[in-house]
Amino acid sequence: MAAQEQTHQFAMWRQTEESKQYVAWRNQAIPLAQLLRDRQTQWQLAWAQAIGNAQDSVSAQELEHMKPHTVQVRSGRLKIAAVILFILGGFGLITTLAGASMTRVTVLGVAGPLLLALLMLAVAVYLTVNGKRRRQEEQTGITWMNTELRSIVAAEAAQRVARFGFDPLAVPQGYTGFAWGATFDPSAYADQLMWMIINGPVNFPEPDELPALVMPDVLAPNPAFRPEVNAALADFQQQS
């Protein structure tokens, strides 16, 4: 029923003066919106080339600093060894003393196994204490390394921004530093046109609701811009 009602309203609207004005507007809006979309694609390609060329000129040292860095903590091995020695030493001590009491053997008779068990326990205590100290040292080293590396990366990023106007190692995909339109964003304007082109036959817009059809002025090339960006702006100016 809703679809039938929508079809009926559309048929009635097609006979109105508002519909005729919309159709006339749409016939001009479609090629304009397509032209703006095509230019936006060229604009993104120009920025992609600028970013790629900037990345090629970044030093290998900067690229290395941007890679994920991990620090392997080796104190965990000491902890595992200490646990194993605690188990073996404790088990050996218990079984040695238990065996001596059951067989009525003197302590001197089991001195060898008893000393071995006690030695294992002593080594386990040493590894535990040393492992704790190593963990503290490693965590301190990791903190220092992360802090130092973050400072280096931040300084290098600031230098890249000053050099290129953006950081080529940190920009998202599809990045454009600014719009090619001098007065407004052509991409957002093209989206507005396309929305009205698609939804006009559903929303039945009034003539004063239709966006004005204007061609954006092209931003002038600037020595501060990347060469690839200036080339695209010059090309747009020739097309206008």
Sequence and secondary structure as in RCSB ss.txt:
>XXXX:A:sequence
MAAQEQTHQFAMWRQTEESKQYVAWRNQAIPLAQLLRDRQTQWQLAWAQAIGNAQDSVSAQELEHMKPHTVQVRS
GRLKIAAVILFILGGFGLITTLAGASMTRVTVLGVAGPLLLALLMLAVAVYLTVNGKRRRQEEQTGITWMNTELR
SIVAAEAAQRVARFGFDPLAVPQGYTGFAWGATFDPSAYADQLMWMIINGPVNFPEPDELPALVMPDVLAPNPAF
RPEVNAALADFQQQS
>XXXX:A:secstr
 HHHHHHHHHHHHTTSHHHHHHHHHHHHHHHHHHHHHHHHHHHHHHHHHHHHHHHHTS HHHHHHHS       H
HHHHHHHHHHHHHHHHHHHHHHHHHHHHT  GGGGHHHHHHHHHHHHHHHHHHHHHHHHHHHHHHHHHHHHHHHH
HHHHHHHHHHHHHHSS TTT  TT  SS SBSSS HHHHHHHHHHHHHHHHHH   GGGS       B    TTS
 HHHHHHHHHHHHH 
